[in-house]
């Protein structure tokens, strides 16, 4: 409960007590690592990740957690290599593609992720309907300022339990601001609604509202 409420100090206390009872409970160890990471206790997170890597050497969620830790520590090259290794060993698990796309974007290497996604799409038919893969592809096209392609990809995963909410929110951002203009406050949006393209902006606003409405009704 504390973890969900972002009270990481109390969450860590409870999780450490649970770990003392059963230190081979992967779910507890994973939540403890995430609590350390989210509270920026990086040394403890590294210790926890190292312990999990030794205790659960073949678990992909542990490998992803280690890569996420490296990414948060801004060790981008190490994180990217970790994601690539995971993908190579687990070609049908597409979750690592999402974080790898974010990592390569931060590193300014979008061409690299574009090549990886394209080759995967050509060689693995499962990727076409996979939520994680489509979310990663949506992120890539969003970063490349291709709003229509991004919306198409995000729409394919908007009902997914893990990626649906993020997909919907990014679609809303695109629909409201397809030209990626700088809108920093409410006044900027009001000016957009009253500008020369006001009718178009109102249509975008209505579409965004409908997306959110459908999402919340479904959940």
N, C-alpha and C positions, 0 to 999 in steps of 0.2 A: 504493500500500500504506500509506504513512504517513497519507494522508487517512482511510482506513478505520479506522486505529488511533487517530485523533484526535491524532496528533502533527503539529500544524499547522505548527510551526516548520520541521520537515524537509520537510513537504509543500510549503510555500511555496518553500523553496530549490529543490526539484526542479522545481516548476511554473514558476518564474521562468527556470530554465535552458531548459526546454522552450519557453517563450514567446519567449526570445531567438532560438531557432532558427526558430520559425514563430509570429509574433505574430497571425496570422489564423486560428489553430486555435481554434474556438469552444469546444470541449470543455475545452481547457487553460485558456482565459481564464475560463470559467465556474467551473471547479474552483478557480482562483486567487482569484476573487471570494468564493466560499463559504469558502475557507480564511481569508481576511482577515476575513470577517464572523464566522465561528465563533470566531476568536481575538480578536475585538473590536478589530481594527485598522480602525476605521471610515473614517478618511481615505483609506487605501489602497484599501479596498473601494469607496468612492465614486469614486476615480480609475479603478479597474478597470471599474466599471459605466458610467461616462461614456465610457470608451474603447470598450466593447462597444456602447453605444448608437449611437455614431458609426460604428463599423465594421460592425455588423449591425443597422441601424435597423428592420428589419421582423421581427426574430426575437422571437417571443412569450416564449421562455424568458429572454431578456435583459430584456424589460420586466417580467416577474414577479420576476426577480432584483433589479431596481431597487426594485420595490415592497417586496420582503422586506427590503431594506436600510433603506428608510425606516421600515418597521415596527419593526425592531430598534433604530433610532435614536430610537424613540418619537415619530416624526413621524406620528402616527396619521392625521390628516386628509389629509395628502399621500399616505400609503399607500393609504387608502381610495379616494381619487380616482383613483389610478393603477390599482388593481384594477378600478374601474368602467369606466375608459377601455379597459382591456384586454378586458373582457367585451363592451363595446359593439362593439369592432372585431373580436372573435373569438367570435361567439355560440355556436359549436359546441365551443369549448374550455372545459371546466368546471373545470380545475385552479385558476384564480384564485378561484373561489367559496370554496374551502377557506380560504385565507388571508384573504379578505375577511370571511368569517364570524367568524374569530378576531379580526380587527381591529375589527369593529363590536361584538363582544362586549366587548372591552376598552374601547371607547368608550361602552359602555352604550346602544347603539342597536340592540337586537335587533329592534325593530319594523321597522326599515329593511331589515335583511337578510331578515326574514320576507317582506316585500312583494316584494323582488327575486326570492327563490327561488320564491315562489308564481306570479309573473308568468312567470318562465322556464319553470316546469313546465307552465303553461297554453299557452304559445306555442311550445315546443320539445319535440317528442315524444322526441327523442334523450336528453333529460335523465332520463327515467324509468328507464332502465337503465344510466346512466353512473355509474361508480364514484365519481368525484370529486364529482359532484352529490349522490349519495346520502350520501357521507361528510359533505359540507357540511350537508345537511339533517339528518343524524344529530347533528352537533354542535349545530345550532340547537335541536333538540328536547331534547337533553341539557342544554343551557344553560337551557332553559325548564322543566326538571324534568318532562319527559314521557318517563319511562323506556321504556314499551312502544313508543312511536313511534320513539324513538331506536334501540332494539334492532332494530326492523323495518328501519330504514334501513341501519344498520351491517351487518346480516346480508346485505343485497343487494350489499355490496362487500367482504365478508370474504375472498373468494378472489382479490381483485385484488392484483397484484404491488406496486403503489405504496402502496395504502391499506389492504390487508388486515390487516397486523400492527397498525396503529393502531386499526382497527375492532374487531379481536378484543379487544385490551387494554381498550378502552373498554366493550365489551360485558361483559367480565369485571367491571369496576368497577361497572357498573350491576346485574348479576346478584347480586353479592355485597352490594351496598348500595343496593337499589332506592329506599329512603326517604331516601337522601342524608344519613344520620346521620354524626356526627363520629366517625370511628374512626382514632385517631392512633397506636395501637400494638397489639402482639399481645394485650395484656391486654384491651383494649377488644373485640377480636374474640372472645376466649375468653368474656367475659361475654355477648356476643351469642349464642354457641353454647349457653350454659347458661341463658339467660333464658327468659321465657314463650313466646317464639316460636322456641325452639331447633330444633324439627323443620323449620320453614320455612327457618331459616338453614342447616341441614345440606343441605337440598335445593339451596339456592342455591350452596352450596360445591361440591357434586357437579357441578352444571351448569357452573359456572365451570371446574372441573377438566377436564370433557369438552371444553369449548370450546378450552382450551389444548392438550389432548392431540391433538385433531383437527388443530389448526393446525400443531403441530410435526411430526406424522406426515406431513402434506401437504407440508411443506417439508424 
